[in-house]
């Protein structure tokens, strides 16, 4: 590996130059047009995994309590 690519900033610049030259202007405009319409054009709230975990815990706890209640009501316990 050359010394130029060992430096993170130089590597990032070289990688960015490579990324920019992958698409022609026409292809890039088509990609931009596609991303600006339909499902891709809707602004979304950021994903919150912690909320999802708490929601999952609440649902599992609720179903557990419900099943215990049904078992007591049916005379299993």
N, CA, C and O atoms as a GROMACS GRO file, in nm:
protein
  308
    1UNK      N    1   0.085  -0.117   0.000
    1UNK     CA    2   0.000   0.000   0.000
    1UNK      C    3   0.090   0.123   0.000
    1UNK      O    4   0.188   0.129   0.074
    2UNK      N    5   0.056   0.220  -0.082
    2UNK     CA    6   0.141   0.339  -0.089
    2UNK      C    7   0.119   0.428   0.033
    2UNK      O    8   0.017   0.418   0.102
    3UNK      N    9   0.217   0.515   0.057
    3UNK     CA   10   0.209   0.604   0.174
    3UNK      C   11   0.095   0.703   0.160
    3UNK      O   12   0.039   0.749   0.260
    4UNK      N   13   0.060   0.737   0.038
    4UNK     CA   14  -0.048   0.834   0.017
    4UNK      C   15  -0.181   0.781   0.069
    4UNK      O   16  -0.261   0.856   0.125
    5UNK      N   17  -0.205   0.652   0.051
    5UNK     CA   18  -0.334   0.595   0.090
    5UNK      C   19  -0.340   0.560   0.238
    5UNK      O   20  -0.447   0.529   0.290
    6UNK      N   21  -0.227   0.565   0.307
    6UNK     CA   22  -0.228   0.539   0.450
    6UNK      C   23  -0.283   0.657   0.528
    6UNK      O   24  -0.340   0.639   0.636
    7UNK      N   25  -0.268   0.777   0.474
    7UNK     CA   26  -0.322   0.897   0.538
    7UNK      C   27  -0.473   0.898   0.515
    7UNK      O   28  -0.517   0.892   0.400
    8UNK      N   29  -0.556   0.904   0.622
    8UNK     CA   30  -0.702   0.896   0.605
    8UNK      C   31  -0.759   1.006   0.518
    8UNK      O   32  -0.851   0.982   0.440
    9UNK      N   33  -0.707   1.127   0.530
    9UNK     CA   34  -0.761   1.238   0.449
    9UNK      C   35  -0.731   1.218   0.302
    9UNK      O   36  -0.818   1.241   0.217
   10UNK      N   37  -0.611   1.175   0.271
   10UNK     CA   38  -0.574   1.151   0.131
   10UNK      C   39  -0.657   1.036   0.074
   10UNK      O   40  -0.703   1.041  -0.040
   11UNK      N   41  -0.675   0.932   0.155
   11UNK     CA   42  -0.756   0.818   0.111
   11UNK      C   43  -0.899   0.862   0.084
   11UNK      O   44  -0.959   0.822  -0.015
   12UNK      N   45  -0.955   0.945   0.173
   12UNK     CA   46  -1.093   0.991   0.157
   12UNK      C   47  -1.108   1.075   0.030
   12UNK      O   48  -1.206   1.062  -0.042
   13UNK      N   49  -1.009   1.160   0.004
   13UNK     CA   50  -1.015   1.243  -0.117
   13UNK      C   51  -1.006   1.157  -0.242
   13UNK      O   52  -1.078   1.179  -0.339
   14UNK      N   53  -0.916   1.059  -0.240
   14UNK     CA   54  -0.901   0.970  -0.356
   14UNK      C   55  -1.028   0.890  -0.378
   14UNK      O   56  -1.071   0.870  -0.492
   15UNK      N   57  -1.089   0.844  -0.269
   15UNK     CA   58  -1.212   0.768  -0.279
   15UNK      C   59  -1.327   0.856  -0.330
   15UNK      O   60  -1.409   0.811  -0.410
   16UNK      N   61  -1.332   0.981  -0.284
   16UNK     CA   62  -1.436   1.074  -0.330
   16UNK      C   63  -1.422   1.102  -0.479
   16UNK      O   64  -1.521   1.109  -0.551
   17UNK      N   65  -1.297   1.119  -0.525
   17UNK     CA   66  -1.276   1.142  -0.668
   17UNK      C   67  -1.322   1.022  -0.751
   17UNK      O   68  -1.379   1.039  -0.859
   18UNK      N   69  -1.299   0.903  -0.700
   18UNK     CA   70  -1.344   0.783  -0.769
   18UNK      C   71  -1.496   0.776  -0.773
   18UNK      O   72  -1.554   0.741  -0.876
   19UNK      N   73  -1.561   0.810  -0.662
   19UNK     CA   74  -1.706   0.804  -0.654
   19UNK      C   75  -1.771   0.903  -0.751
   19UNK      O   76  -1.871   0.871  -0.814
   20UNK      N   77  -1.714   1.021  -0.762
   20UNK     CA   78  -1.773   1.124  -0.848
   20UNK      C   79  -1.770   1.084  -0.995
   20UNK      O   80  -1.860   1.122  -1.070
   21UNK      N   81  -1.671   1.010  -1.037
   21UNK     CA   82  -1.656   0.980  -1.179
   21UNK      C   83  -1.731   0.853  -1.222
   21UNK      O   84  -1.718   0.812  -1.337
   22UNK      N   85  -1.805   0.792  -1.134
   22UNK     CA   86  -1.873   0.667  -1.171
   22UNK      C   87  -1.992   0.689  -1.264
   22UNK      O   88  -2.013   0.609  -1.354
   23UNK      N   89  -2.069   0.796  -1.244
   23UNK     CA   90  -2.187   0.820  -1.326
   23UNK      C   91  -2.166   0.937  -1.419
   23UNK      O   92  -2.099   1.035  -1.385
   24UNK      N   93  -2.224   0.926  -1.538
   24UNK     CA   94  -2.222   1.041  -1.628
   24UNK      C   95  -2.323   1.143  -1.578
   24UNK      O   96  -2.407   1.113  -1.493
   25UNK      N   97  -2.316   1.264  -1.631
   25UNK     CA   98  -2.410   1.368  -1.589
   25UNK      C   99  -2.554   1.328  -1.620
   25UNK      O  100  -2.644   1.356  -1.541
   26UNK      N  101  -2.575   1.263  -1.733
   26UNK     CA  102  -2.708   1.219  -1.771
   26UNK      C  103  -2.762   1.114  -1.674
   26UNK      O  104  -2.877   1.120  -1.631
   27UNK      N  105  -2.678   1.017  -1.639
   27UNK     CA  106  -2.720   0.914  -1.545
   27UNK      C  107  -2.745   0.972  -1.406
   27UNK      O  108  -2.841   0.934  -1.338
   28UNK      N  109  -2.660   1.065  -1.364
   28UNK     CA  110  -2.679   1.127  -1.233
   28UNK      C  111  -2.809   1.206  -1.229
   28UNK      O  112  -2.877   1.206  -1.126
   29UNK      N  113  -2.843   1.274  -1.337
   29UNK     CA  114  -2.969   1.349  -1.339
   29UNK      C  115  -3.088   1.254  -1.332
   29UNK      O  116  -3.189   1.285  -1.269
   30UNK      N  117  -3.077   1.136  -1.396
   30UNK     CA  118  -3.185   1.037  -1.386
   30UNK      C  119  -3.199   0.984  -1.244
   30UNK      O  120  -3.310   0.966  -1.194
   31UNK      N  121  -3.087   0.961  -1.178
   31UNK     CA  122  -3.091   0.914  -1.040
   31UNK      C  123  -3.153   1.021  -0.950
   31UNK      O  124  -3.237   0.990  -0.866
   32UNK      N  125  -3.112   1.146  -0.968
   32UNK     CA  126  -3.168   1.254  -0.887
   32UNK      C  127  -3.318   1.269  -0.910
   32UNK      O  128  -3.393   1.293  -0.815
   33UNK      N  129  -3.361   1.255  -1.034
   33UNK     CA  130  -3.503   1.265  -1.067
   33UNK      C  131  -3.582   1.152  -1.000
   33UNK      O  132  -3.690   1.175  -0.946
   34UNK      N  133  -3.528   1.031  -1.003
   34UNK     CA  134  -3.594   0.918  -0.939
   34UNK      C  135  -3.605   0.937  -0.789
   34UNK      O  136  -3.709   0.907  -0.730
   35UNK      N  137  -3.500   0.987  -0.727
   35UNK     CA  138  -3.501   1.005  -0.582
   35UNK      C  139  -3.592   1.119  -0.538
   35UNK      O  140  -3.628   1.126  -0.420
   36UNK      N  141  -3.629   1.207  -0.629
   36UNK     CA  142  -3.713   1.321  -0.594
   36UNK      C  143  -3.862   1.292  -0.610
   36UNK      O  144  -3.944   1.379  -0.581
   37UNK      N  145  -3.899   1.171  -0.654
   37UNK     CA  146  -4.041   1.143  -0.675
   37UNK      C  147  -4.085   1.021  -0.595
   37UNK      O  148  -4.002   0.941  -0.550
   38UNK      N  149  -4.215   1.009  -0.578
   38UNK     CA  150  -4.274   0.892  -0.516
   38UNK      C  151  -4.237   0.874  -0.370
   38UNK      O  152  -4.231   0.971  -0.294
   39UNK      N  153  -4.213   0.751  -0.333
   39UNK     CA  154  -4.184   0.716  -0.194
   39UNK      C  155  -4.057   0.786  -0.146
   39UNK      O  156  -4.047   0.822  -0.029
   40UNK      N  157  -3.962   0.803  -0.235
   40UNK     CA  158  -3.834   0.860  -0.196
   40UNK      C  159  -3.842   1.009  -0.164
   40UNK      O  160  -3.750   1.063  -0.103
   41UNK      N  161  -3.948   1.076  -0.204
   41UNK     CA  162  -3.957   1.221  -0.183
   41UNK      C  163  -4.018   1.256  -0.049
   41UNK      O  164  -4.018   1.374  -0.011
   42UNK      N  165  -4.068   1.158   0.025
   42UNK     CA  166  -4.134   1.185   0.153
   42UNK      C  167  -4.030   1.200   0.264
   42UNK      O  168  -3.943   1.116   0.280
   43UNK      N  169  -4.042   1.310   0.339
   43UNK     CA  170  -3.953   1.329   0.453
   43UNK      C  171  -4.002   1.241   0.566
   43UNK      O  172  -4.121   1.237   0.596
   44UNK      N  173  -3.911   1.172   0.630
   44UNK     CA  174  -3.948   1.082   0.739
   44UNK      C  175  -3.880   1.123   0.868
   44UNK      O  176  -3.775   1.187   0.868
   45UNK      N  177  -3.943   1.083   0.978
   45UNK     CA  178  -3.880   1.104   1.108
   45UNK      C  179  -3.762   1.009   1.119
   45UNK      O  180  -3.762   0.903   1.056
   46UNK      N  181  -3.662   1.044   1.197
   46UNK     CA  182  -3.550   0.951   1.212
   46UNK      C  183  -3.592   0.824   1.286
   46UNK      O  184  -3.680   0.828   1.372
   47UNK      N  185  -3.530   0.715   1.252
   47UNK     CA  186  -3.560   0.586   1.314
   47UNK      C  187  -3.512   0.587   1.459
   47UNK      O  188  -3.399   0.626   1.487
   48UNK      N  189  -3.600   0.544   1.551
   48UNK     CA  190  -3.567   0.542   1.693
   48UNK      C  191  -3.574   0.399   1.745
   48UNK      O  192  -3.682   0.353   1.783
   49UNK      N  193  -3.462   0.328   1.746
   49UNK     CA  194  -3.467   0.188   1.789
   49UNK      C  195  -3.501   0.171   1.937
   49UNK      O  196  -3.559   0.069   1.975
   50UNK      N  197  -3.466   0.268   2.021
   50UNK     CA  198  -3.496   0.257   2.164
   50UNK      C  199  -3.647   0.256   2.185
   50UNK      O  200  -3.697   0.179   2.267
   51UNK      N  201  -3.719   0.340   2.113
   51UNK     CA  202  -3.865   0.342   2.122
   51UNK      C  203  -3.922   0.206   2.079
   51UNK      O  204  -4.016   0.156   2.141
   52UNK      N  205  -3.866   0.149   1.975
   52UNK     CA  206  -3.912   0.019   1.926
   52UNK      C  207  -3.889  -0.090   2.030
   52UNK      O  208  -3.974  -0.178   2.048
   53UNK      N  209  -3.777  -0.085   2.100
   53UNK     CA  210  -3.748  -0.184   2.204
   53UNK      C  211  -3.848  -0.170   2.318
   53UNK      O  212  -3.902  -0.270   2.366
   54UNK      N  213  -3.875  -0.045   2.363
   54UNK     CA  214  -3.972  -0.025   2.471
   54UNK      C  215  -4.112  -0.068   2.428
   54UNK      O  216  -4.187  -0.125   2.507
   55UNK      N  217  -4.148  -0.042   2.305
   55UNK     CA  218  -4.277  -0.085   2.253
   55UNK      C  219  -4.287  -0.237   2.252
   55UNK      O  220  -4.390  -0.294   2.288
   56UNK      N  221  -4.181  -0.303   2.210
   56UNK     CA  222  -4.179  -0.449   2.209
   56UNK      C  223  -4.193  -0.505   2.350
   56UNK      O  224  -4.267  -0.601   2.372
   57UNK      N  225  -4.121  -0.446   2.446
   57UNK     CA  226  -4.132  -0.491   2.585
   57UNK      C  227  -4.274  -0.472   2.637
   57UNK      O  228  -4.327  -0.560   2.705
   58UNK      N  229  -4.336  -0.358   2.605
   58UNK     CA  230  -4.473  -0.331   2.650
   58UNK      C  231  -4.572  -0.432   2.591
   58UNK      O  232  -4.661  -0.479   2.662
   59UNK      N  233  -4.558  -0.464   2.464
   59UNK     CA  234  -4.650  -0.557   2.399
   59UNK      C  235  -4.633  -0.697   2.456
   59UNK      O  236  -4.732  -0.765   2.484
   60UNK      N  237  -4.510  -0.742   2.474
   60UNK     CA  238  -4.486  -0.875   2.529
   60UNK      C  239  -4.538  -0.884   2.672
   60UNK      O  240  -4.600  -0.983   2.710
   61UNK      N  241  -4.514  -0.779   2.753
   61UNK     CA  242  -4.565  -0.777   2.890
   61UNK      C  243  -4.717  -0.778   2.891
   61UNK      O  244  -4.778  -0.849   2.972
   62UNK      N  245  -4.778  -0.701   2.804
   62UNK     CA  246  -4.924  -0.698   2.795
   62UNK      C  247  -4.983  -0.832   2.759
   62UNK      O  248  -5.080  -0.876   2.821
   63UNK      N  249  -4.926  -0.898   2.661
   63UNK     CA  250  -4.975  -1.031   2.623
   63UNK      C  251  -4.952  -1.132   2.736
   63UNK      O  252  -5.035  -1.221   2.757
   64UNK      N  253  -4.841  -1.120   2.807
   64UNK     CA  254  -4.815  -1.211   2.919
   64UNK      C  255  -4.919  -1.194   3.029
   64UNK      O  256  -4.972  -1.292   3.081
   65UNK      N  257  -4.948  -1.069   3.063
   65UNK     CA  258  -5.048  -1.043   3.165
   65UNK      C  259  -5.187  -1.089   3.120
   65UNK      O  260  -5.264  -1.143   3.199
   66UNK      N  261  -5.217  -1.068   2.993
   66UNK     CA  262  -5.345  -1.113   2.939
   66UNK      C  263  -5.357  -1.265   2.947
   66UNK      O  264  -5.462  -1.317   2.984
   67UNK      N  265  -5.252  -1.335   2.912
   67UNK     CA  266  -5.257  -1.481   2.916
   67UNK      C  267  -5.269  -1.531   3.060
   67UNK      O  268  -5.339  -1.630   3.086
   68UNK      N  269  -5.201  -1.464   3.154
   68UNK     CA  270  -5.216  -1.503   3.295
   68UNK      C  271  -5.360  -1.478   3.342
   68UNK      O  272  -5.416  -1.561   3.413
   69UNK      N  273  -5.417  -1.366   3.302
   69UNK     CA  274  -5.556  -1.337   3.338
   69UNK      C  275  -5.653  -1.438   3.283
   69UNK      O  276  -5.745  -1.481   3.352
   70UNK      N  277  -5.634  -1.476   3.158
   70UNK     CA  278  -5.721  -1.577   3.097
   70UNK      C  279  -5.705  -1.711   3.168
   70UNK      O  280  -5.804  -1.782   3.191
   71UNK      N  281  -5.581  -1.748   3.204
   71UNK     CA  282  -5.558  -1.874   3.275
   71UNK      C  283  -5.627  -1.874   3.412
   71UNK      O  284  -5.685  -1.975   3.451
   72UNK      N  285  -5.620  -1.764   3.483
   72UNK     CA  286  -5.686  -1.755   3.613
   72UNK      C  287  -5.837  -1.760   3.595
   72UNK      O  288  -5.906  -1.831   3.668
   73UNK      N  289  -5.891  -1.686   3.498
   73UNK     CA  290  -6.035  -1.682   3.472
   73UNK      C  291  -6.087  -1.820   3.431
   73UNK      O  292  -6.199  -1.858   3.467
   74UNK      N  293  -6.006  -1.897   3.356
   74UNK     CA  294  -6.049  -2.028   3.311
   74UNK      C  295  -6.029  -2.136   3.418
   74UNK      O  296  -6.072  -2.250   3.400
   75UNK      N  297  -5.966  -2.100   3.527
   75UNK     CA  298  -5.948  -2.195   3.636
   75UNK      C  299  -5.828  -2.285   3.622
   75UNK      O  300  -5.819  -2.387   3.690
   76UNK      N  301  -5.734  -2.248   3.535
   76UNK     CA  302  -5.614  -2.329   3.519
   76UNK      C  303  -5.526  -2.317   3.643
   76UNK      O  304  -5.465  -2.415   3.686
   77UNK      N  305  -5.520  -2.199   3.699
   77UNK     CA  306  -5.441  -2.177   3.823
   77UNK      C  307  -5.531  -2.180   3.943
   77UNK      O  308  -5.484  -2.163   4.055
   0.00000   0.00000   0.00000
